[in-house]
Amino acid sequence: MRQRYQYGSLRLKTRAKGEKVWELRYYKAGKCQSATVGTLSEFPSESAARKSATVQALLLGANAESPLIDVSTLTMGVLISRYEQQEMPQRYSTRSGYQSYLTNHIKPRWNAVPLPGMKPMAVEDWLNGLAVAPKTKGHIRGLMHVIFDCAIRWELTDKNPMDLVRVKGGVQRLERPAVLTTEQFTSLLAEIREPFRTMVLVAGCLGLRVSEIVGLQWSDFDEKNSSLLIQRGVVHGRVGEVKTESSRDLVPIDPLLAEALLRHREQCYPTAEGWLFANPVTGRPYHQEEIQKRHIVKAATAVGITERVGWHTFRHSYRSWLDTGGASIGVQKELMRHASIQTTMNVYGRGAMTEGKRQANTNVVEMVLRKPQPQKRQSRKKAVASA
């Protein structure tokens, strides 16, 4: 038997600091729930608060089995609000990216549009007219597709209009990512002071994402087995999970890189958590954007590198150097910690550190850190004889 439709109750709640807020109280799964809707300045009356997408989304979830829901009147704003409340990814960098797409692009155009009014061609024309990169358009379309998949699961619609939306060049980059030669990398290293030099060295020798580099702790470094465990990421000072489950893995540490890390440990700022790269001012991991702007970009300019160089440049370069060193595509995928071989080129194996992975990584580190041996000069007599 379906439950009776509930409208919930709204009340103004006084806070210790700041203005009063509207609070909605309702029942879900037999338990009383409460949620803050917004401030009094945002919604001057109870009627305005009740019409908000936040309240409508909360009541939509509370009345999932009620026969009184008229889906034809639901707006995209209500659907988005329920997605934000229940389905938004918890990983900070993903969540903030999605929130940016919603706030800056999707909500301003589609919030008030009823779900039946979401027509594929209208969305496609809007997307192709946005003044953003083609790849960003593809990400926005992808997020809208995910939201409508949720609507299908919630039985609010039986089709996903985003299936028919096409974005021109949605998988293309506006510019080709820069790839450095090992000579360019070593000359750039010489222009960067510590501890940022060691951070860049780790990026070049292991191909880690910068969020993984600033998230490293000394407990992740296994000196005995010459390996490093990648298990967390830090974005804008927030500690979280690595990008994907495949990103959580052991990577080999060549003896030359291990020496550099041990030298860094002698002079790095000590913290209770054991961060490899802690800001002495805060005792917390550095914010990577400032390092890129103040150190990496300036160093690249100083050594005459004309391409745009950032943290991800080192990851692209590492992949290129693996190729140069003769690493197979399978080994490259594992060292890059990609879930699919289509990204480097299938679910990759875990467990023991294979010799193939270790040798491929060593080839890169030797190219970066070991100076080439000078060629032996022929004696004058041999040169004359050969002539």
Salt bridges, closest charged atoms under 4 A:
GLU23 OE1 - ARG11 NH2 2.81
GLU23 OE2 - LYS13 NZ 3.45
GLU23 OE1 - ARG25 NH1 3.94
GLU84 OE2 - LYS107 NZ 2.97
GLU87 OE2 - ARG153 NH2 2.45
ASP149 OD2 - HIS145 ND1 3.37
ASP163 OD1 - HIS145 NE2 2.54
GLU175 OE1 - ARG308 NH2 3.72
GLU194 OE2 - ARG197 NH1 3.91
GLU212 OE2 - ARG209 NH1 2.78
GLU212 OE1 - ARG337 NH2 2.71
ASP220 OD2 - ARG232 NH1 2.64
GLU223 OE1 - ARG265 NH2 3.54
GLU241 OE1 - ARG248 NH2 2.34
GLU245 OE2 - ARG248 NE 3.78
GLU289 OE2 - HIS236 NE2 2.67
GLU290 OE2 - LYS293 NZ 3.36
GLU290 OE1 - ARG294 NE 3.03
GLU334 OE1 - LYS357 NZ 3.50
GLU366 OE2 - ARG370 NH1 2.38
